[in-house]
Amino acid sequence: MGGDLKGLISAWRGRDLLSRMLEEFRGMLVDAEWMFTTVGDLLARRQKPEDVHDKFFAVDKSINASEKDIRRRIVEHLSLRGDADVPACLVMMSVVKDAERLGDYAKNIYEVACLYPGDPASSAIGREIEALRARDQALFAQVSKAFSEVDGSLAATIIAEAREIRDRCDDMIPRLFAEDLPSRDAVAWALLSRHYKRVAAHLANICTSVTGPVYELDHAAEVEACARKTYGAKP
């Protein structure tokens, strides 16, 4: 699939409408990264929810609007051009949904930050959870680069790192059951570990568009299968 995607990007860069679509997708990733950075600041008490609320949800609406716009353009492209690269268009349909879901998970983390009164750095487990968030954070810019440049080697590295993050998030749940924690801490850490796992899964899925065929897309489903195998239930 990497070759198909590279061909699509090369062709679309020469066409104003389709080139703007690619730029809009990259903008979605930038916006999702800003949302994810912001919720990290909220959890660490570097910012207050009321100070970022309006912009935060405006950016989320922008991501949602971009997803709809890109999907509409893809449908028009497939309808009007007999030489359209269908597999590559399916890739774009998939990855814009991943970008939209990144915004949704940032909103979920925002809710935790608003409800949880503590400081993650105040406990050892909290610091481990924050380290997982930081690892997710570091992937955003790399994912944008791997997709834009159709860099299979970088994409493979990101997928491996995302898999490691997801494993660490899975490991956290049994530990939380084994620990004698205040209920608010336990709920916050469990939710955050689930959300960070899903963020890693969606970032990895965008990279899968660079490294594999269309039928291997949507590796977020792989996370659920792994959870069922490990715990007998969905994450």
Secondary structure as the mmCIF struct_conf table of DSSP 4:
data_model
#
loop_
_struct_conf.conf_type_id
_struct_conf.id
_struct_conf.beg_label_comp_id
_struct_conf.beg_label_asym_id
_struct_conf.beg_label_seq_id
_struct_conf.end_label_comp_id
_struct_conf.end_label_asym_id
_struct_conf.end_label_seq_id
HELX_RH_AL_P HELX_RH_AL_P1 GLY A 2 TRP A 12
TURN_TY1_P TURN_TY1_P1 ARG A 13 GLY A 14
BEND BEND1 ARG A 15 ARG A 15
HELX_RH_AL_P HELX_RH_AL_P2 ASP A 16 LEU A 43
TURN_TY1_P TURN_TY1_P2 ALA A 44 ARG A 45
BEND BEND2 ARG A 46 GLN A 47
HELX_RH_AL_P HELX_RH_AL_P3 PRO A 49 LEU A 80
TURN_TY1_P TURN_TY1_P3 GLY A 82 ASP A 83
HELX_RH_AL_P HELX_RH_AL_P4 VAL A 86 LEU A 115
BEND BEND3 GLY A 118 GLY A 118
HELX_RH_3T_P HELX_RH_3T_P1 PRO A 120 SER A 122
BEND BEND4 SER A 123 SER A 123
HELX_RH_AL_P HELX_RH_AL_P5 ALA A 124 SER A 148
TURN_TY1_P TURN_TY1_P4 GLU A 149 VAL A 150
HELX_RH_AL_P HELX_RH_AL_P6 GLY A 152 ALA A 178
BEND BEND5 GLU A 179 GLU A 179
HELX_RH_AL_P HELX_RH_AL_P7 SER A 183 THR A 211
BEND BEND6 GLY A 212 GLY A 212
HELX_RH_3T_P HELX_RH_3T_P2 VAL A 214 GLU A 216
TURN_TY1_P TURN_TY1_P5 HIS A 219 HIS A 219
HELX_RH_AL_P HELX_RH_AL_P8 ALA A 220 TYR A 231
BEND BEND7 GLY A 232 ALA A 233
#
